[in-house]
Structure formats: structure tokens, C-alpha cells
Amino acid sequence: MRTLSRLIEIMKQLRDPEAGCPWDREQTIPSILPYTLEEVYELADAIERNDYPAIRDELGDLLFHLVIYARMAEEAGRFDFDAVAGGIVAKLERRHPHVFADAHVDSAAAQSVAWEKLKAEERRAGGTGARFLDGISAAMPAMLRALKLQKRAATVGFDWTEPGPVLDKVGEELEEIRSAMVAGAPAPVIAGEVGDLLFAVINCARHLGVDPELALRSTNTKFERRFDAIEAELKARGRSLEQASLEEMEVLWQAAKNSG
């Protein structure tokens, strides 16, 4: 707690109107947001690499962002860091009655259902539950928001009970894209069909117990590794990517794929 108090004090000094850092003094909550998102992605990268020193450093960077947000809010007379910490403490205790009270849950799945139920009760109590899907921010990345929308709807039974029909839905959406292309549909119509396909694929991943974001990040890494292998092999042959034909690159791609 002493180091956290010191961090809060450092932020106060950095934001001092006279003796503080010019860059830190000029920042606002909206101006810091892009940097925060960048830090979250850097943390995700460190976690995927299982690099604990980097995870520690990235968590520190993220903590810095939490402290500067709280400091700017305090300066505006809105809230301070203690209020932020107090809010999450109260929320965690309220949403874990099986730990801090006398409720009982049998499994992690049961706790997920209970968690969503408690969140719904909080939305109604706070006057924010006019719509069942309220509270799922439109500012989220589209893939994450799709997943949260699907999970929320599933809590009231609007869901398939097994993966098979979901996979059939993926095939159905793919056929609708093909039909739209054959019919020469305008770009907005095709874009809508592509969106439906992506939504169905995310739903399929959810039913298979796969996190679609992590799955896609893994595939991105795999693509990068295999494409690097194509580039390296061509370079060893004294050629560049621009000089190679698609057929030649496909042969090298398959070789990279077969080697892992």
C-alpha cells in the first residue's frame, strides 16, 4: 500500500499546474484513452508470450493509467482513487455472495449465471434496465461486443442447446454471401451478409468453448510465421516476394504449413 500511495502522490506532482510535467498537465481523460487501449494490447501480447517480467511491466503501465484517470477526475471534483477502489470492493462483495455471504453455487458455470442475474438486478435497481441488452457498450471491439450480446441473450434461453445447429447457421450465412455475389448485390448488402457470417462464427466459437479473440490472435501469429517462412525461403533463393508468382508462394506456403 505504501508504494501505491507513492504512485498516487507522484501523479499529483506530475499534474501540478506549476511544477508538474508539461505533457502530463496537458492530458485529459479522452486524450489518454488511446494510450490506455495500446497498453491493454501490450499486456495481452506479454501474456500470450508467457513473459512474466513483461507482464509485470505492462501491469505497471496500466496501473499508471488508472491513477492518472482518477487524478484528473479528482481535480474536476468528481471522484478520487479511493472511490474507484471502494466501488470495485463493494461490487465484488455484492456479486460473490457465495464467498462473502451465505449463498451457494455448485460450479463456475452456475456462478456465471448467478453473476449475470446479479448484474441484471443492479441495472434494474439503477434505472438502467429499460432494455435487456443495456450496458453492453457500443464502444467495445465488434467481436467482443458480439460475444457479450450472445452471452446476455443466452441467459434467458435465446440460444441453441448444442453446437451442431450453430455450425449449420454458419453454412447458411456463407451460402447467403455466395447468393448475394451471384446476384450482383450492392456492397452494403454483401457487407451485411459478411457481418451475419462473422456473428455466426463467433456464436459457433462460443458454443465450442473457444474464445474467438484468442483463436484469431493465434491464427494471426500462425499466418505471420508461415509468411515469414515464405519470405525467408525466397530470400535464400535470391528472390523477393514481389518477384515470386502466386503459384510459387503457394508451394512455399504448403511447405511452411507442413513444417508446423
C-alpha positions as CSV (number, residue, x, y, z in Angstrom):
1,M,0.0,0.0,0.0
2,R,2.9,2.3,0.6
3,T,4.1,2.1,-3.0
4,L,0.6,2.7,-4.2
5,S,0.3,5.8,-2.1
6,R,3.6,6.9,-3.5
7,L,2.4,6.4,-7.1
8,I,-0.7,8.5,-6.3
9,E,1.5,11.2,-4.9
10,I,3.8,11.1,-7.9
11,M,0.8,11.5,-10.2
12,K,-0.3,14.5,-8.1
13,Q,3.1,16.1,-8.6
14,L,3.2,15.3,-12.3
15,R,-0.2,17.1,-12.7
16,D,0.8,20.1,-10.6
17,P,-0.1,23.2,-12.6
18,E,3.2,25.0,-11.8
19,A,5.9,22.4,-11.0
20,G,4.5,19.4,-12.9
21,C,5.4,17.8,-16.2
22,P,4.1,19.8,-19.2
23,W,2.9,16.6,-21.0
24,D,1.1,15.2,-18.0
25,R,-0.5,18.6,-17.2
26,E,-2.0,18.8,-20.7
27,Q,-3.7,15.4,-20.7
28,T,-7.4,14.9,-20.4
29,I,-9.4,11.7,-20.0
30,P,-10.2,11.5,-23.7
31,S,-6.6,12.2,-24.7
32,I,-5.3,9.4,-22.5
33,L,-7.8,6.7,-23.8
34,P,-5.9,5.7,-27.0
35,Y,-2.7,5.1,-24.9
36,T,-4.7,3.0,-22.4
37,L,-6.0,0.8,-25.2
38,E,-2.5,0.4,-26.5
39,E,-1.3,-0.6,-23.0
40,V,-4.0,-3.3,-22.8
41,Y,-2.9,-4.8,-26.1
42,E,0.7,-4.7,-25.0
43,L,-0.4,-6.6,-21.8
44,A,-2.2,-9.1,-23.9
45,D,0.9,-9.7,-26.0
46,A,3.0,-10.2,-22.9
47,I,0.5,-12.7,-21.6
48,E,0.4,-14.7,-24.8
49,R,4.2,-14.8,-24.8
50,N,4.1,-16.0,-21.1
51,D,6.7,-13.3,-20.4
52,Y,6.2,-12.6,-16.7
53,P,8.8,-9.7,-16.5
54,A,6.9,-8.0,-19.4
55,I,3.5,-8.8,-17.8
56,R,4.7,-7.1,-14.6
57,D,5.9,-4.0,-16.5
58,E,2.7,-3.8,-18.6
59,L,0.6,-4.1,-15.4
60,G,2.6,-1.2,-14.0
61,D,1.9,0.9,-17.1
62,L,-1.8,0.1,-16.9
63,L,-1.9,1.0,-13.2
64,F,-0.3,4.3,-14.1
65,H,-3.3,4.9,-16.4
66,L,-5.8,4.1,-13.7
67,V,-4.1,6.5,-11.4
68,I,-4.0,9.4,-13.9
69,Y,-7.7,8.9,-14.7
70,A,-8.5,9.1,-11.0
71,R,-6.3,12.1,-10.5
72,M,-8.0,14.0,-13.4
73,A,-11.4,13.1,-12.0
74,E,-10.4,14.3,-8.5
75,E,-9.2,17.6,-10.0
76,A,-12.7,18.0,-11.6
77,G,-14.3,17.3,-8.2
78,R,-15.9,14.0,-9.4
79,F,-14.1,11.2,-7.5
80,D,-10.7,10.0,-6.4
81,F,-8.7,6.8,-6.4
82,D,-10.2,5.6,-3.1
83,A,-13.7,5.9,-4.5
84,V,-12.6,3.8,-7.5
85,A,-11.1,1.1,-5.2
86,G,-14.1,1.3,-2.9
87,G,-16.5,0.9,-5.7
88,I,-14.9,-2.3,-7.0
89,V,-14.6,-3.7,-3.5
90,A,-18.3,-3.2,-2.9
91,K,-19.2,-4.7,-6.3
92,L,-17.0,-7.8,-5.8
93,E,-18.5,-8.5,-2.4
94,R,-22.0,-7.9,-3.7
95,R,-21.5,-10.2,-6.7
96,H,-19.9,-13.0,-4.7
97,P,-22.5,-13.8,-2.0
98,H,-21.3,-17.4,-2.0
99,V,-17.9,-16.2,-0.7
100,F,-18.8,-13.1,1.4
101,A,-22.4,-14.2,2.5
102,D,-24.4,-17.4,2.8
103,A,-25.3,-18.1,-0.8
104,H,-24.1,-21.3,-2.5
105,V,-23.1,-22.2,-6.1
106,D,-22.1,-25.6,-7.4
107,S,-19.8,-24.7,-10.3
108,A,-18.1,-22.0,-12.3
109,A,-21.0,-22.2,-14.8
110,A,-23.6,-21.7,-12.1
111,Q,-21.6,-18.7,-10.8
112,S,-21.6,-17.2,-14.3
113,V,-25.4,-17.5,-14.4
114,A,-25.7,-16.0,-10.9
115,W,-23.3,-13.2,-11.9
116,E,-25.4,-12.2,-14.9
117,K,-28.6,-12.3,-12.7
118,L,-27.0,-10.0,-10.1
119,K,-25.9,-7.6,-12.9
120,A,-29.4,-7.5,-14.3
121,E,-30.8,-6.8,-10.8
122,E,-28.2,-4.0,-10.4
123,R,-29.3,-2.5,-13.8
124,R,-32.9,-2.5,-12.8
125,A,-32.2,-1.0,-9.4
126,G,-30.1,1.7,-11.0
127,G,-32.8,2.6,-13.5
128,T,-30.6,1.5,-16.4
129,G,-32.5,-1.7,-17.3
130,A,-35.1,-0.3,-19.8
131,R,-33.6,-2.8,-22.4
132,F,-32.4,-6.2,-21.5
133,L,-29.2,-5.6,-23.5
134,D,-28.4,-2.3,-21.8
135,G,-24.9,-1.9,-20.5
136,I,-23.1,-3.7,-23.4
137,S,-21.0,-0.8,-24.6
138,A,-21.2,0.1,-28.3
139,A,-17.5,1.2,-28.0
140,M,-16.3,-2.3,-27.5
141,P,-14.4,-4.1,-30.3
142,A,-17.1,-5.6,-32.5
143,M,-16.0,-9.2,-31.8
144,L,-16.1,-8.8,-28.1
145,R,-19.4,-7.0,-28.2
146,A,-21.0,-9.8,-30.4
147,L,-19.8,-12.3,-27.8
148,K,-21.3,-10.4,-24.9
149,L,-24.6,-9.8,-26.7
150,Q,-24.8,-13.6,-27.4
151,K,-24.0,-14.5,-23.8
152,R,-26.5,-12.0,-22.4
153,A,-29.3,-13.3,-24.7
154,A,-28.4,-16.9,-23.7
155,T,-29.1,-16.2,-20.0
156,V,-32.9,-16.0,-20.9
157,G,-32.8,-19.1,-23.1
158,F,-32.4,-17.3,-26.5
159,D,-29.7,-19.8,-27.6
160,W,-29.1,-23.1,-29.3
161,T,-28.5,-26.0,-26.9
162,E,-25.7,-27.6,-28.8
163,P,-23.0,-26.7,-31.4
164,G,-24.5,-28.6,-34.4
165,P,-27.2,-26.2,-35.4
166,V,-24.8,-23.2,-34.9
167,L,-22.4,-24.7,-37.4
168,D,-25.4,-25.2,-39.8
169,K,-26.1,-21.5,-39.3
170,V,-22.5,-20.7,-40.3
171,G,-23.0,-22.7,-43.5
172,E,-26.4,-20.9,-44.1
173,E,-24.8,-17.5,-43.8
174,L,-21.9,-18.5,-46.1
175,E,-24.5,-19.5,-48.8
176,E,-26.2,-16.2,-48.4
177,I,-23.0,-14.4,-49.2
178,R,-22.5,-16.6,-52.2
179,S,-26.1,-15.9,-53.4
180,A,-25.6,-12.1,-52.9
181,M,-22.4,-12.2,-55.0
182,V,-24.1,-14.2,-57.8
183,A,-27.0,-11.8,-57.8
184,G,-24.6,-8.8,-58.1
185,A,-25.9,-7.3,-54.8
186,P,-24.6,-3.9,-53.9
187,A,-21.6,-3.6,-51.5
188,P,-23.8,-2.7,-48.4
189,V,-25.9,-5.8,-48.8
190,I,-22.8,-8.0,-49.2
191,A,-21.2,-6.3,-46.1
192,G,-24.4,-7.1,-44.2
193,E,-24.1,-10.7,-45.1
194,V,-20.5,-10.9,-44.2
195,G,-21.4,-9.4,-40.8
196,D,-24.0,-12.1,-40.3
197,L,-21.4,-14.7,-41.1
198,L,-18.9,-13.3,-38.6
199,F,-21.6,-13.1,-35.9
200,A,-22.5,-16.8,-36.6
201,V,-18.8,-17.9,-36.4
202,I,-18.4,-16.1,-33.1
203,N,-21.5,-17.8,-31.8
204,C,-20.1,-21.2,-33.0
205,A,-16.8,-20.5,-31.2
206,R,-18.8,-19.7,-28.0
207,H,-20.7,-23.0,-28.2
208,L,-17.4,-24.9,-28.7
209,G,-15.9,-23.2,-25.7
210,V,-13.4,-21.2,-27.8
211,D,-12.6,-17.6,-27.2
212,P,-12.8,-16.1,-30.7
213,E,-10.4,-13.3,-30.0
214,L,-7.7,-15.6,-28.7
215,A,-8.3,-18.0,-31.5
216,L,-8.0,-15.3,-34.2
217,R,-4.9,-13.8,-32.5
218,S,-3.3,-17.3,-32.6
219,T,-4.2,-17.7,-36.3
220,N,-2.7,-14.2,-37.0
221,T,0.5,-15.4,-35.3
222,K,0.5,-18.6,-37.3
223,F,-0.1,-16.7,-40.6
224,E,2.8,-14.3,-39.8
225,R,5.1,-17.2,-39.0
226,R,4.3,-19.0,-42.2
227,F,4.5,-15.9,-44.4
228,D,7.9,-15.1,-42.8
229,A,9.0,-18.6,-43.9
230,I,7.9,-17.9,-47.5
231,E,9.9,-14.6,-47.4
232,A,13.0,-16.3,-45.9
233,E,13.0,-19.1,-48.5
234,L,12.6,-16.7,-51.4
235,K,15.5,-14.6,-50.0
236,A,17.6,-17.7,-49.8
237,R,16.9,-18.2,-53.5
238,G,17.9,-14.7,-54.2
239,R,14.4,-13.6,-54.9
240,S,11.9,-11.2,-53.4
241,L,8.2,-11.5,-52.6
242,E,7.4,-9.2,-55.5
243,Q,9.3,-11.4,-57.9
244,A,7.5,-14.6,-56.9
245,S,4.3,-15.8,-58.6
246,L,1.2,-16.8,-56.6
247,E,1.8,-20.4,-57.5
248,E,5.4,-20.3,-56.2
249,M,4.3,-18.7,-53.0
250,E,1.5,-21.3,-52.5
251,V,4.0,-24.1,-52.8
252,L,6.2,-22.5,-50.2
253,W,3.1,-21.8,-48.0
254,Q,2.2,-25.5,-48.0
255,A,5.8,-26.4,-47.1
256,A,5.7,-24.0,-44.2
257,K,2.3,-25.3,-43.2
258,N,3.6,-28.9,-43.2
259,S,6.6,-28.0,-41.1
260,G,4.3,-26.5,-38.4
